[in-house]
Amino acid sequence: MSNQAVWAKTEDPNLLKPYSGPSLLGVDTSTLDGKIMTGYQGWFNTPGDGAGLGWTHWGRGKGKPFAPGSVTVDLWPDMSELDDDEKYETGFTHKNGEPAYVFSSHNKKTVIRHFEWMRDYGIDGAFVQRFAHGLRREESKHHKNVVLSNAREGANRAGRSYAVMYDLTGLPKGGTELVKQDWKELKKKMRITKDPAYQSHNGKPLVAVWGIGFNDKIKPRKYTLEECSDLVRFLKRNGCSVMLGVPTGWRTLDRDAVSTKDLHALLEKVDVVSPWTPGRYKRLDQVAGHAEKYWAPDVDWCEERKPDFLPVVFPGFSWHNMKGTELGAIPRLKGQFFWEQLMQAKQSGVKMIYVAMFDEVDEGTAIFKCTNEPPTGNGGKFLTYEGLPSDYYLYLTGQAGRILRDEIPVCKMAPVRDGIDTPGEPKASAR
């Protein structure tokens, strides 16, 4: 069966139409100030999920099974709350011989469930990742549309916010035209900027673009800074606030950044600057130094000019199964590594925080519910949450949001639940 035939059977007629379902009054979607946001990759596919993409991001390739020897994730999702129609059998087994299951981001029920988790733990919303290179192929663009539509519904139903984040990684020279065309389509067909749950900032709907200003030492990028500037002008003319994901060395024009001051000229024109940090420090004792050397002066630079500053924090890092490196290369330390970043960000004077990532089990940065009992029956090697509850990082993220807004005091050690109330659900009323 062709992919077109698969889509014809599963296509939701409301996929690229304006949202008309229920919308709860939850977070204030008019500003990023006081928000703790997370990144939502939504790139996991399985055979039988309706996308026709095979084992995307779970295993090595479309035509290969997700089984020992063909695996690219280092954490295993906690599947205990998911219903049978959200579970997809893998080639792995648990130690008792039972098959191990994973989810698909193509499944609406699962995406909505993820946004309910954000609500339950006080996470304000998500930047829905939209890799621009995938917009060139109809089958991958279709999946991205499904995920975005499901995230839109999940955010509305749970009283959360969402915004589109275009990742430019892998684009050829001139490839930013794909982003322009796509945004025009989303705005026209979905009327996405009019959606009740869509995140705004500075009075305008927010569009994030990640991957601007990096030098070729990290990863060669064929699209130019000049065309990125043109993209920013396009988005501004279309009535958007613009957030740019940039390298850690953006202000000093060194380390992972290009050396041209043209980058500064561009950043002075946008609304939010968000430097990338995963892998830029690896130990607990390096976090405070990073905050002192980068975040604090970054905040000062932005306060003297136009943009707001949105630092990125991450719970740990690992890509053993993807790259063959050490399992747990940047250890989580039972949440303390993550918590130290959150507190240093607060003490640096930031007004908003971006947590990378909600669901990225590929690089071991996920904060959603992951199991301490991954499949081991046939040689699988995965990280765990070190015996912590599977929702612990969701809990920490929500607590950090309360500290960010000065609802509870800063504390040096990662909190436990005893004596700390978790946030309640939003009011069930129309926006």
C-alpha positions, -999 to 999 in steps of 0.1 A, spaced: 0 0 0 14 34 -9 18 62 16 -9 82 -1 -33 53 4 -23 51 41 -29 88 45 -62 87 27 -75 62 52 -62 81 83 -65 117 73 -83 139 98 -104 164 78 -96 190 105 -59 186 102 -51 219 85 -83 237 94 -88 262 122 -93 246 157 -129 245 168 -128 221 198 -129 229 235 -103 253 249 -97 256 287 -85 287 305 -51 279 318 -18 297 313 -16 332 300 -6 328 264 0 365 258 36 365 270 66 342 277 74 361 309 72 338 339 69 307 316 88 274 319 85 259 284 97 226 270 106 213 236 83 187 220 101 167 193 71 146 182 93 127 158 86 91 169 69 67 145 61 30 144 48 6 118 10 6 119 7 41 132 -8 55 100 23 76 89 39 50 67 74 60 81 84 28 99 105 29 131 114 66 129 138 78 157 134 45 176 156 25 153 181 28 125 159 32 95 125 29 79 130 -7 66 147 -21 97 131 -35 128 133 -18 161 152 -45 179 187 -52 194 213 -40 170 190 -14 155 182 10 183 189 47 187 173 56 220 189 56 255 158 59 277 126 38 275 92 55 280 70 45 309 41 29 291 21 20 322 -5 48 318 -10 43 280 -40 24 266 -37 -6 244 -43 15 213 -13 36 221 11 7 225 33 -6 196 52 -39 200 90 -38 195 116 -65 190 127 -61 227 114 -81 256 114 -76 294 133 -100 316 101 -119 322 98 -126 285 69 -102 278 72 -79 248 82 -43 253 61 -15 239 67 21 228 44 49 216 40 68 184 39 106 181 14 101 153 -12 89 178 -35 117 188 -44 102 221 -7 100 231 1 136 222 -30 149 240 -19 127 270 15 144 270 0 179 271 -22 166 300 11 157 318 23 193 312 -9 205 329 -7 181 358 28 192 367 26 229 360 46 231 328 33 261 308 37 249 272 58 235 244 78 246 214 66 220 188 96 211 167 92 214 130 123 204 112 124 223 80 143 198 59 114 173 64 90 198 47 106 188 13 90 153 14 52 149 15 53 118 38 74 135 65 55 168 61 22 149 66 35 135 99 46 170 111 11 183 103 -5 155 123 18 162 153 12 199 151 -26 194 149 -26 170 178 -4 193 199 -27 222 191 -56 201 204 -37 189 234 -27 225 244 -62 238 240 -78 209 260 -52 211 288 -50 249 291 -13 249 279 4 270 252 23 259 221 44 276 195 60 264 162 98 261 164 114 256 130 148 238 131 169 247 102 194 218 106 201 201 73 187 228 51 206 235 18 215 270 8 183 289 1 163 263 21 148 290 44 122 296 16 106 263 28 100 279 61 83 310 45 61 288 24 51 266 53 44 294 77 21 311 51 2 277 48 -1 273 85 -14 308 89 -38 306 60 -52 271 65 -49 265 102 -52 302 112 -27 292 137 -20 327 149 -57 330 159 -57 298 179 -66 304 216 -36 283 228 -10 297 205 18 314 224 24 351 218 50 375 231 52 413 229 17 414 216 22 391 186 22 354 179 56 339 185 76 319 159 108 303 169 137 295 145 165 273 157 200 270 143 211 305 134 247 317 140 264 284 145 298 279 130 308 248 110 328 232 138 296 219 154 278 210 121 282 225 87 253 247 77 248 256 41 221 282 46 235 317 52 232 343 79 220 367 52 190 344 43 182 339 80 180 377 83 156 377 53 135 351 70 133 372 102 122 402 81 96 380 65 82 368 98 82 403 112 63 416 82 38 388 88 30 402 122 50 378 143 73 380 173 105 361 165 126 339 188 160 326 176 178 295 188 215 304 188 249 291 199 262 295 234 289 319 221 265 342 203 274 373 224 312 368 224 312 355 188 334 326 197 332 289 208 303 274 188 293 307 171 302 325 139 327 354 144 308 381 124 291 410 141 263 406 116 249 381 141 245 408 167 228 431 141 203 404 135 197 395 171 190 432 180 159 429 156 143 399 172 121 394 203 138 365 221 173 351 221 177 315 232 213 300 233 217 263 232 235 245 261 233 207 258 268 194 258 283 229 266 289 218 302 290 183 315 296 183 353 277 198 382 306 220 392 306 236 357 271 249 358 277 279 380 307 289 359 286 288 328 259 310 344 285 335 355 304 336 322 275 334 298 240 337 312 245 367 335 262 389 308 238 376 282 210 389 303 227 423 306 233 424 268 196 417 261 184 442 287 205 470 270 190 461 237 156 448 225 154 410 229 144 390 259 166 362 270 155 325 272 182 301 285 181 264 277 185 238 305 187 200 301 185 171 326 215 151 313 227 137 280 234 103 264 235 89 229 251 55 235 228 36 212 229 62 185 266 71 185 283 44 205 295 68 232 294 63 270 259 55 284 249 85 305 278 106 293 264 137 311 250 121 343 217 133 358 228 128 394 192 120 404 180 154 393 206 176 408 224 184 375 191 196 361 181 215 393 214 233 395 209 248 360 173 258 369 185 276 400 215 293 383 192 305 356 169 321 381 198 337 400 211 351 367 179 372 365 160 354 337 123 358 333 117 326 313 132 291 309 133 266 281 137 229 291 152 206 264 134 183 259 100 168 268 103 136 249 138 132 235 148 97 246 172 96 216 198 118 233 187 111 269 173 145 275 137 136 281 118 149 311 86 130 305 77 97 322 105 71 316 108 37 332 133 23 357 127 -12 342 136 -10 305 137 -42 285 167 -63 294 156 -98 283 176 -98 251 206 -75 257 191 -41 256 212 -14 273 193 17 285 195 44 311 169 46 339 158 74 362 181 60 389 152 46 409 133 79 410 96 81 402 90 82 364 74 116 368 102 132 388 116 154 361 81 167 352 77 175 389 110 193 391 102 213 360 69 224 375 85 234 408 112 254 389 84 273 372 70 283 406 104 295 417 108 314 385 76 333 393 86 338 430 58 316 442 82 296 463 117 304 474 149 293 456 164 261 471 198 247 465 189 210 465 165 194 441 132 191 461 113 160 471 76 159 472 72 159 510 59 192 521 57 207 486 23 210 469 21 203 432 3 227 410 -34 222 404 -53 219 372 -65 250 353 -100 262 355 -124 245 331 -138 276 314 -137 291 280 -107 314 272 
